[in-house]
Amino acid sequence: MSETHPAALPVPPVTRGATPAAHGAAPAAHRSRQGLSLLVIATAQLMVVLDSTITNVALPRIQEALHFSGANLSWVVNAYALAFGGLLLLGGRAGDLLGRRRMFVVGLLVFSAASLAGGFATSQAWLLVARAVQGVGGAIVAPAALSLIVTTFPEGRPRARAMGVYSAMSVAGGAIGLVAGGLLANYASWRWVLFVNVPFGVAAALAAPLALAGAPRRPGRLDIPGALTGTAGLSALVYGLSSAATGPDGVSHWGDAKVVASLAAGVVLLAAFGLVEARSRHALVPGRLLRDGRRLGANLVMFGVGTVLFGVFFFLTLFAQQVWGYSAIRTGVAFLPLTAATLAGSAVASALLPRIGARPLLLTGTVGCAGGLYWLSLMTENSGYVGGLLGPILVTSAGLGLVFVPLPLVALDGVADADSGVASSVLNAGRQIGGAVGLAVLSTVAWTAVADSARTHGAYRHALVVGFDRAFAVGAGIAALTLLITIIMIRTRRTGPSGAQPGR
């Protein structure tokens, strides 16, 4: 079957004497198939994004069961994030070359198998390998899902509505993961935060051939050297950054041999990645995709938003449980309003996008993120839930909802169909890599502040507040930087009711 999306499939001619119902049969079938297509894509996206945070609430149980040290525990999150973000570009290219539906199904099956294996883990190495393989499956699924929206739904309101659902899953999946993680950790076992992916992944993989149009193989080759140098460089960089925090003894580790070596290796490998990409005829990131200032700006904003997402979920979970003494289930329930605000923000953005365009939504959303994070940085151990946590997370999550709907449309505007997969993967990689690098930076900031405060004042609970608040403040600064990028680099114009198309 060709690359044609369902809207362009040939409609059987109406024979003489056909009833009015016959005229409406094809459009009804078309709408039904589009609805099934959106359900399959949204399910896959929800599963992949949810897995980025569902493990957070269960981390104390995982640490106890598999005897992780405090420093190594963060790799339960980062093993997934780095494999996901580092291989997204290769996953997007594979979808372009081998067929998006085909790779979508392969990615779902890899993700489901790794989830099943991880749920049975009996050692640290076993779990971390399973988490990394989950990231590989996510790196195949995510860009295929986004590019399938572009090729399945026509421009204008249908695509805007589909992107609204996709974006809601992209953001709300993180919050739902926190709630689900709390329920599963409290009433079942930490293993179920992995097992829960299996039925959804298998169901989506089985439905995909029925719901999604296929595509032929395209000429070209995969850039394996680029994928290896890029992923290895990011991993080394994140390892060095996450290992540099000041320890409880007050000793800074920035000068440690392993930190210096990791950071140096990361820089060298990322430089090698740049050289490989510049010289390769089959580069993971074709230069033509980043020459457009708006598209580059959208990807930079997504990088910053990834830092906000990972920082908010990770540190708020620790704050609630380690400072306020919340249980896993109470922590999950406390974050339910975050999901509601995110969905509300996405719904508002979907409705307003055709009327006012992308730029006002991006400006408002980034202001909300920055303001909400600054508000979070004012929390203390004596703050109440409503004033200390609820208000800030409503502002932050509503801002994220406003950003996530228009941002993919800006990043994919004007991209040729042959490049939609790799363009989608660049955007998704920005979020994952921004999250991994940002979490490493924020963790170093936070734990250094915790160590300094505990050594000075001796009250560890207060020291945790100081460290986490410092991380939120730095996150607010990063969100403010995304606002500046939006102002300078992303210019859009209004269009008619058919949809807002980014442009000068």
Buried (B, 14 or more C-beta within 10 A) or exposed (E): EEBBBBBEBEEEEEEEEEEEEEEEBBEEEBEEBBEBBBBBBBBBBBBBBBBBBBBBBBBBBBBEBBEBEEEEBBBBBBBBBBBBBBBBBBBBBBBBBBBBBBBBBBBBBBBBBBBBBBBEBEEBEBBBBBBBBBBBBBBBBBBBBBBBBBBBBBEBBBBBBBBBBBBBBBBBBBBBBBBBBBBBBBEEBBBBBBBBBBEBBBBBBEBBBEBBBBBEEBEEEBBEBBBBBBBBBBBBBBBBBBBBBBEEEEEBBBEBEEBBEBBEBBBBBBEBBBEBBEEBEBBBBBEEBEEBEBBBBBBBBBBBBBBBBBBBBBBBBBBBBBBBEBBBBBBBBBBEBBBBBBBBBBBBBBBBBBEBBBBBBBBBBBBBBBBBBBBBBEBEBEBEEEEBBBBBBBBBBBBBBBBBBBBBBBBBBEBEEEBBBBBBBBBBBBBBBBBBBBBBBBBBBBBBBBBBBBEEEEEEEBBBBBBBBBBBBBBBBBBBBBBEBBBEBBBBEEBEEBBBBBBE
